[in-house]
């Protein structure tokens, strides 16, 4: 009869240190995340009404935010969405 080999005690939680093995990207800002999603969705069919609703929400964000980077990202996204709406029309 054989007995299983004893496991050495773990001095840290399982999975800890994985970030040292697999490089992690720096945390993305919401604007960077939105840009990545838009890039990925360029070939995904979306109803025009959804794009129009997104434009309205983002235009309000452009008016309301004090953050220049956020304002620029939202304005760029609005322009991209308007272009997509124009191509669909």
N, C-alpha and C positions, 0 to 999 in steps of 0.2 A: 504494500500500500504506500502510495506517495502522498506527500503533503504539499500544498501550494507554498511557493516561496514567500517568505514574509516581505511585505512591502515596507520600505524605509519610511519613517514618519515624515510627514510633510510639514515644513516650517512656514509654508505660505499657502494661500488659497489656490485651489486648482484653477488654472487658466491665467493666473497672475504672471506678468512678465511677457505675455504674448505680444504686447506692443513693442517690446525690444526685439522680437523675432520678425515681426511684420511691420514695416515702416507705416506710420499713420500720417495722413495729410493733416495739415493745420486745420483747426475748426473753421468752417466756412461761414461767412456772414449770411444773413437771410437774402441779401441781394445776389450774392454769389450762388447760393442754392437755387434761386429763381432763374438766374441765367443758365445754369446747368440743366434745369428742367426744361426750359424753353428750347435749348439746343437739342436735347434728347427727343423732344416732341415735334420737331419740325416736320416729320413725315407721318405723324399720327393724326387721323381724321378727328376733328372736333367741331361741334355745332357752332355756327356763327354767334348764336345767342350767348353762349358761354364766353366767347371772346369779347363780345360787347359788354357783358357784365364785368369782366375782368378789367376792361378799359375804364369803366366808370369808377370802380374801386381804386384803381391805381392813380387815376387823375386826382381823386380826393386825397390820396396819400401824398402826391406831389405838392398839393396846396398846403397840407397840414404839417408836414415834417419840417424840422429845423436842421436835419442832417443833410448836408449837401451831397454826400455820396449816395445816400438813400434816394434823394430827390432825382439825381442824375440817373440812377439805375431804374427807378420807376418810370421816368420820362422816356428812357430808351426802350423799356419794355412796352410802354404804351405805343410808341412808334412802330415797334415790331408787330404788335397785335393789330394795329390799324392797317399795316401792310398786308398781313394775312387776311384780314377781313376784305380788303380791296381785291385781293387775288381770288377770294372765294366768290365775290359778287359777280 
